[in-house]
């Protein structure tokens, strides 16, 4: 297991500084939110993409991939009955695949609750079929570029579409591609009836990324969630991907959050190793 952190925490920082700071703390990778870089990844030139990749290489850190994918540009939606909007969304998802691969990323985390919630007047089944149709071209592109889509189950407070890990697994199975998997997120899993370690075990083989956080919106170990049984379950199922810190409450400051989060994860992993 390797440690990563999401870049939107570092509000106002230049990307080079983010890479250098996180590498200095011991993170193995940074996960990028495209909206922090441009209104649309389509305007990020090949030269700029090479520069991002080079900055990470020089800092000695990897780019884990992308998340918060549909914050910008405005007006995109996965499950809308508007076929033209879905086509634009499908085209942009393909653009994201190419950007991810160009900067050296490995996964694309598809959360975007507002851009997938079921539109008024539509059924769950209609939303399901529209989302599959919209995603399929991007999944095909991911197969060609060697990156992986990770569908993210989110809490009912955030969206009414794909709320449980088992829902995301069924959705991934319907996509039927080695480049389609799902992600587990501690904050989201905390809203399910099952204990988190059980969700991890039940999802073995289907998740390719992991977000480490707490329901209090802070970093791992900065709330009530005990990460020792979580990391024990991840180790038991052979997970070898990133543990990526994703926070939503920045009030403690980027430096403190980043440092405390990785120290808490390292401590929990060390505890697992001695059990």
Buried (B, 14 or more C-beta within 10 A) or exposed (E): BEBBBBBBBBEEBEBBEBBBBBBEBEBBBBBBBBBBBBEBBBEBEEEBBEBBBEBBEEBEBBBBBBBBBBBBBEEBBBBBEEEEBBEBBBBBBBBBBBBBBBBBBBBBBBBBBEBBBBEEEBEEEBBBEBBBBBBBBBBBBBBEBEBBBBBBBBBEEBBBBBBBBBBBBBBBEBBEBEBBBBBBBBBBBBBBEBBBBBBBBEBEEBBBBBBBBBBBBBBBBBBEBEBBBBBBBBBEBEBEBBBBBBBBBBEBEBEEBBBBBBBBBEEBBEBBEEE
